[in-house]
Amino acid sequence: MKKLLVLTLSVAVLSTQVLYAKSKRYQIRSGIVHYTITGSGGIMGVKRESHGSKTLYFKDYGNIDVQESEETSSMMGHTDKHHQLVKIVDGMVYAVDFQRKVITKQDMRKMMKNKDLSKMGKDMLKEMGGKKVGSGKVLGYPCEIWEVMGTKLWIYKGVTLKIESNVMGMTHSEVATDAKFGVSIPDSKLTLPDYPTQSLNEMIEHEMNKPDAEGNRPSPEEMKQMKEMLKGLGGMFGGK
């Protein structure tokens, strides 16, 4: 059950990140944003804490978008470090797992074809049950605040500057600490490592079937819950 809860939170947070990157809704030519990551919660009476950082690089109004994060989590005296990079190029999504040295690839171009990309992201949020709940500021930038699936997003001209989620008792936040827009982005910040690729479904199967720190594997019921959660995302990542 612990694995199911942690993976569900990870996929839900990733869905919000990719949603805004892949739909090219940025109304800003380029930018670099640094974030602080924190998380906590209790799973079956066991506390889990996490902290880390993330950097967003984008150019060409989001046609090229890279988010790189490093996060450390601890549970029952066991510490895990996770380094990930997500890159979106013209509707192709690449998620790099540095620990396993593998890239998860997803083709989103068909769902973007002949779409009004300026409103696609918000339409998808609404289809997932999301709604605009207010407005606020992050680093002085005026943001729309949206809420969906236990997650709140503060969005400035299409760029998410803050995320707060609470999924199954696990909290997660990403808050921008510095943002520069209209700047030049070095090509070195947009390059993928030379790793083999896999599908998202292959990644989910690998993570769900991998034993946790106590050697436990997910039950058939937990696998069913995970598949239902993916279905609830509306097939955004091809999960069924």
N, C-alpha and C positions, 0 to 999 in steps of 0.2 A: 504493500500500500504506500509506503514512503516513496518508492521509486515512481509510482503513478502520480502522486501529488506533485513531486518535484518536476517531472517531465511535463505534466500538464501545464504548470506555471511557465516553464521555459518556452513551450510551444505557443502559449497565449501571448507572452511578451514578444516573441519573435514575430508573431502574426501582425502586431501593431507596428513593429519596426518596418517590416517589408511592405505593409500596406501603403505607407506613405512614400517609401522610396520608389517602389516599382511603378506607381501611377504617374510619376513625373509631374506632380502638382506644384512643385516649388515655384514660387513667383520671384525667386532670387536667382541670379546667374550662377553663383558659386558661394561656398562657405566652408568654414571649419568650426566645429562645435565640440567642446570638451564637456564631459558629464562625470558626475560622481554616482556610483551605484551602491545601494544598500538593500539589505533584505533580512527578514527574520520571520519566525513563526514556530509553531509547535506541531509536530506530527506524531500522533499517538503518544502524547506526553513527552516526546523528545524534542528539545529545542534545536533549531537550525539558524545559524547566523551567516551572513555573507556581506562582502564589501568588495569594491573594485572601481574601475574607471572605464570609460568608453570615449572614443573620438569619432566624429562624423566628418567625412570629407565628401564634398559633391561639387560637380561642375556641369556646365551645359544644362542648367535649370533642372538638374536631377537625372538627366539621361545616364550619367555616370555617378554612382553613389557608393561609398564604402563606409561601413561602420565596423570598427575594430574595438573589441572589449577584452579586458582581463579581469577575472573575478575569482575570489577565494571564498570558499564556504566551509563551515565546520559543523559537525554533528557527532555527538557521542565521542568526542576526542579525536575524531577522524577529520582530516583536512583535505579538501579537494581544490585544485587550481584549474581554472578553465580559461583558455585563450581562444577566442573565436573572431573571425572576420566574415562579414557579409557584404558581398559586392553585387550591385545591380547595374547591368549594362544593356540599355535598349530592351528591357523586358526579360532578360535572362538573369536569374537569381543564383548566386553562388555562395554557399555557406561553408567556410573553412574550419575544420576541427584540427587544431594544431597538435593535440595530444595523440589522436589516431592517425594524423597525417592523411586526411581524406577530405574531399570537397563534395558537398551535397548540392546537386544542380537541379534547378527547376525552370522550365520554359513557361513564362507567363505571357508570351507575345500574342497568342490567340485570343486570350480574354481581353487584351488591350486593343485589338484590331477594330477599327471603325468606332471607337469609343470617344466620348467627350472627356478627355483626360483631366480637364480642369475641374470636373465635378465627380469623377469616378470614385475617388477615395471616400468622399462623404456618402455617396450612394451605397458603397460597400459596407460602411459603418452602419448605415440605417438598416440594410438587409440583415446584418448581424444583431439587430436590436439596439444599436447605438443611437444616441441622441446628444445634441448640443445642450449643455447644462449651465453655461455661463461664460464669463470672460474674465481674464486676469492678465498679469504681467509676469514675465520671467526675464531677468536681466534687463528690465526696462522695456522689453518688446511686448506689444499688445498681442494677446493670444486668445483664440477660441478654446473653450474647454469642452471636450467631448468625453462621454462615458459609454463603455461597451464591455460586456462580459467581465465585470468586476474591475475594469481598468479605466483610469482617467488619463486623458492626454491633453497637454497644453500645446497648441499648434499656432505657430507664427508663419504666415504666408506659405503654408504647406509643410514647414519644418517643425517636427516635434521637439520642443525644448524641455518637456518634463513628462514623465510617466509615473503614475502611481497605481499599483494593482494589488488586489487582495483576492487570491484564488485559493479556495479550500483552506483558509487559515494561514496561507503563506503570503507575506507582504513583500513587495518589490518596488523600488523606486529608482528612477534615473533622472537626475536634475542637472541642467546645463549650468556650468560654472564659468564658462567663457565662450563667447561666440563672435566670430568675425565673418562678415559677408562681403561679397564682391571682391574676393582676394584670389590670387593665383594659387593653384593646387599643384604641388610637385608630382610628376608621374610616378615617383617611387612610392607614394602613398596610395596608389591605385592599382598596384601590381599583385596578382595572385601567385602563391607558391606553386611549384611543379609537383602537385599531388594527384593521385587518381580520383575519379569522380564516382558518385553513387546517386540513386534517386532518394527523394525524401522518405518514401515508404521503406526503403532499405535501411535508412538511418533510424527510423522509428522502431522497426523490428529489432535492430541491433541493440538499441538502448533498452527496450522493454524486456528483452530476453537476457540481458547481462545481469548477473547477480550483483546485489548491493554490497555494502561494506560488511554486512553480517552474513553474506552468502545466500540470502533469500532471493527467490525468483518470483515474478508476478504470477498471480493465479489467473485462470481463464476469465473470471469475473472482472479482474482488473484490466485485462487485455480488452475485454468488451467495452468497459467504460472509456478506455483511451480511444478506441475506434469511434465510439459515439461522440466523444469530444471533437475529434477531427471532422466528423460529419457535420457537427454544429458550426464549424467554421465555413460552411458553405462550399467545401471543396476548394478553398482558396489555394491550398498547397497540393491539391491532387489527392488528399487523404480520403479514403472511403471505408 
